[in-house]
Amino acid sequence: MRKRRLIILGVALAVVAGATFGYLRWAASAQSDTEEVQTATVVLGTVAASIDAGGTLAAPQVETLTWGASGIVAPVSVAVGDTVPAGNLLMTLDPESLDASSVEAQATLLTAEADLADLLDGPSATALAAAELRLANARQALDEAQRTWSVQQEGNRAGADTVAAAQARLVLAEAEIDRVEDVYNQVSSLPENSPARAAALIQVVSARQARDSAARSLSWYTGHPTEIQQALLDAEVASAEAEVAEAQQALTDLRDGPDESESAAARARVASAQEAVDQTRVVAPFDGTVVSISSAEGDVVKANTTALTVADLSRLQVSLDVSELEIGQIAVGQEATITIDALPDLTVAGRVSSVSIVGSVNQGVVTYPVTVSVEDPDPALQPGMTAAVSIIIDKRENVLVVPNRAVQVSGGQNTVVVLYQGQQIPVVVTLGLEGESYSEVLAGSLREGDEVVLNASSSASSTTRTTFGQGGGEPIFIPGGGFGP
């Protein structure tokens, strides 16, 4: 009996030990499964869809500056990396090494600048006095021309008394002719060399001349200018009027200062002279950074020899080649994110600045050039760096998002597995915009704060349920509201 009791006790102990071992193993397994479950919280966030492409950083404004004349390079005051403002003198040639044409250009520039300064400063007192004198003389000449024109017109040449006197002189002259002709007739038969005959003839001729003079005077007093005379009178008045107008305009222009065209012409002369002088200098064409220097102090250079290169590093861009399958989704103004291979911890913002409408074919692949401008470039960025660009073609903000790793496709439906009190429960969801890592949830029973499984176990039910647990305070799934007690 004792032996039998020992056997029963041993079997009981074995059963208890086995059950204990089995429970501990199950508990350890359950704990291990729980620890291996990876979850993420459903939140309100932003989902963005993008098109990715690669390119190289470049400065959109780069200019290699060359010498325009021959000579010896003077001391250089800039170095690679220096920022220079537009118009800043960067290099120059030694004045003693310049040829005659370059020296003459400098003298021409000084003269043009002085003329422009005089023009902008306004007229001198001497110039104003000369203009006023010219106007006074022109007005006096016009008065005289107008008086002459008026006097020459019919009815204005003489008064009534003058005309009557002229008529009387003509009557007397004709009477005198009659008298002297009678005298001449009395002696006309005398020989031609007779003094009496000669004296009578002279009196006749003189009387006739006096009569013709009296007739011309009367005719002029009562007559009018011929067509030619009138044309000359009109021309003299018109000329005098034109001179007055020109003198008046000249004085007005002096008082008002130079007009826009005159100032523009003076500035053009200065610019032309400056351009000739600039052939011996290198000037920054825009605000930028010196990226390379090719000429050093003492170098003997000729025209078109490279001096240095300036780039505007405040504006950088990336040129991309986008597939014809994706180009229709890209438009100017779209946002972009840019990462740099050489600076893995740096991400900068960009924006599409141009999209070409003309594609190119390379080995049968059609691509279109797209330019993305970097917004607020970081000082660490340098032209030539390799860049990866993600162009955001669509974006949803403040929407319910779920990680793409949590989404499973089952029976043609998108599902996610919700972890609630250790249980994995599949839930059907309708997705909207799908991004690289997250997707928008348009419809379903998820709510903000739910935990979704990223590596759902095979024990999770493949059948989606809208309720689970009945009575006794068991948790239930609330459609449109997530999980609740």
Protein Blocks (a to p, Z undefined) as FASTA:
>chain_A
ZZmmmmmmmmmmmmmmmmmmmmmmmmmmmmmmmmmpccddddddddddddddddddddfb
dcddddfbdcdddddfbdehiacdehiafbdcdfklpcfklmmmmmmmmmmmmmmmmmmn
opafklmmmmmmmmmmmmmmmmmmmmmmmmmpghilpcfklmmmmmmmmmmmmmmmmmmm
mmmmmmmmpcfklmklmmmmmmmmmmmmmmmmmmmmmmmmmmccdfklmmmmmmmmmmmm
mmmmmmmmmmmmmmnopafklmmmmmmmmmmmmmmmmmmpccdfbdcddfbdfbdghiac
dehiafbdcddfkbccddddddfklmmmpcehiacddddfklmmbccddddfbdcfbdcd
eehiacdddddddehiafkbcghiacdddddfbdcehiacddfklpcceehiacddddee
hiacddddddfdddfkbccdfbdjbdehiacdfbdcfklcfbdcfbeceejhiacddehk
lpaZZ
